[in-house]
Amino acid sequence: RKEVEQDPGPFNVPEGATVAFNCTYSNSASQSFFWYRQDCRKEPKLLMSVYSSGNEDGRFTAQLNRASQYISLLIRDSKLSDSATYLCVVTNSGYSTLTFGKGTMLLVSP
Amino acid sequence: NAGVTQTPKFRILKIGQSMTLQCAQDMNHNYMYWYRQDPGMGLKLIYYSVGAGITDKGEVPNGYNVSRSTTEDFPLRLELAAPSQTSVYFCASSYRSDTEAFFGQGTRLTVV
C-alpha cells in the first residue's frame, strides 16, 4: 500500500457543483495533514491544513478520520478558478518530511 | 517578499554533463527540501535538510548531491546527467516539518 493514495482523476464538474476528494494514508502514526493546490506547471501552494475536528475555509471543508486513516476535501459551489490539481500531504512522527499523494485533477467547466 | 527562489527556471543538459540547481530562502526556515515531479506523477523527495550542516536522503537520491552550508541556501548538484533525470525540480522550505511548506517556482530540466 502506498503511503498516501488519492482518488484518480480527473473530476469534471460544472460550475456551482459540489465535489469531494478522498485521500488515504498508510502510517497510523501520521500527525499532520494538509491539502495543497497545484496549478498547471506551477509550484504547489498550501490550500488548508486539516485538523482533527475538521475545519472549514469559505467554500472548502476538510475532514480527518484517524480511525479509518483518510482525509477528505469538499468544495462547494465550484468556480472555474478551482480547476487545478489537489494534493493530499501527510507528515509522520519522527520524520522531517512531507509525503505527497499523486494528486487529483479537478476541471470545472462553464 | 522573495520567499523561495530557484535558479535557473529552465535548462537543457547533454548526457554526462553536470549542473547545480540553486535554491535560496529568506524566511529563516530550518527545513529545506528538494523534490522532483515527473509528468502526471506526484512529488518525490530527493534530499532534505533540517538545518545548516545537516542533510539526509529522501526517496530518490541516486544521481544527486546536496549541501547546506548556510540556513538560506540548499543547492542540488546533478553529476553525470541522464535522460531519467528529465523532470521538474522543486525546492521548498518550512519552519518545522509539520508547518506549511513554501515552494520555489521550479526548474524544468531536460537531459538529451
Interface residues (C-beta under 8 A of the other chain):
Chain A: Q31 S32 F34 R41 K42 E43 P44 K45 L46 S49 L87 T91 Y95 S96 T97 L98 T99 F100 G101 K102 G103
Chain B: Y31 Y33 Y35 M41 G42 L43 L45 Y48 V50 D56 G58 V88 F90 A92 S94 S97 D98 E100 A101 F103 G104 Q105 G106
